[in-house]
Amino acid sequence: MKDGAYGYDSYLSPFTWRYGSEEMRKLFSETRRRATWRRVWLSLAEAEAGLGLISSEELGAIRSSSGEANVDIARAHEVEKRIRHDLMAELRVFADQAKEGGGKLHLGATSMDIEDNADVMIFGKGLDLLMGRLVSCLDAAADKVKRHKGVVCMGWTHLQPAEPTTVGYRFANYAQDIVLDIRLVETLRREFLKGKGVKGAVGTSASYKKLLGSTAKVKRLEEEVMSDLGLGYFDVATQTYPRKLDYLILSALASIAASCAKFGLDVRVLQSPTFGELSEPIEDSQVGSSAMPFKRNPVMAERMCSLARVVSVMPLVAFMNASNTVLERTLDDSAARRIAMPEAFLAVDECLAILERLMRGLRLYPAMISRNLERFGAFAGTEAVMMELAEKGEDRQKVHELIRVKSFEAWESVMRGEPNPLEKLLSQDPVVASKLTERRLRQLLDPSTHTGGAEESCDEFLKKVVAPILKGHKKARQTKVEF
């Protein structure tokens, strides 16, 4: 097996080919990583040229060799085998290609001046891609809210029948989770996503000050480099940017994963025949089980929940990296970051792709929704019956006990597979019959009259919350990775 030519006869990460979009995989590819290093080196060289440290001829040679097309991983790996330092190996290849200007590359810099800034550039683009997916998922969820805001269904608490809600209102809660994730990513992108800057080996900028002679020139250098890269930067740093940033990023990704997992679990529950109210899209030729040909398993939702579970523990890795970095730097964060950061982005990328497919392709089964309402919906009206009887002069506590006894009797009938007899049992009770007509009792027990302001809340949520986000992120769904 040649260097870089990995096939199916060697271990491949599932993220290499199975999970995540091609665009996200390219963003975290080794080629893109090294090209981004070169982008940082070029910005540093341009700023140093402006301060008289690099000639125009030298800068021209550096610039002509800086693009992704010039990345030669095979050559860099050959060098790395000898020197045991991946960034220095890439630097030597770059310097050889630049020839005249190569000797001025990395002037005053330490490795993390290059790597940390490059990482943040890649993380930023990754967040932009995820934002596009989040907005698309919100759009898909909003469509479900709008379409089904008035479709009454049973609500469930503790996996037991509770009061009725509407299908649209349930989806509004999924949409609200996505809204929170969008706001979280916006805040992360705006307030916290910053590069290290160019500050040298322990963050004091000592090497740059020796080169330039004054703190003012060092500040000018850093400002020009980071402005060219399009990054904010931390005022102070050690050899690295604060590793708490990774914790914040992975926490935001874990939040998105939690939204996906919550929705996925609900889909799995509601697709089970016990509920039977919806199902994920299932293709005609899809095989559910090797042993049971009839199976219609919620495989997409299960995959999404499984990937989300992996992401859920990634913030712990970042916590350990941030808390165990001793003094100005230890290297025990490096290998963990190489695994955790890309794989968290790729896993969430896959989760959101599944979430959108589920949202847009879900099948609702009105007959099953009605069946569950018929079985359990009448119980939700018992409070209304109790209150009206109390208003008509009956003792509230005695009425509560009466209805409790009748409800338990009705429940046993339902569990035997019989129609819910609660209305009949109550109408035959002399206390109830003396105060309520059969028509009025039927109205009070009708579950469609007990959804509160669910439909109105859906309209208000779509108008006040969702519409401004979709309008403000109109271009997010067409996000492309550009450097």
Summary of the structure (lengths in Angstrom):
residues: 483
radius of gyration: 30.5
end to end distance: 32.1
largest distance: 102.8
contacts: 1564
relative contact order: 0.12
helix: 69%
strand: 4%
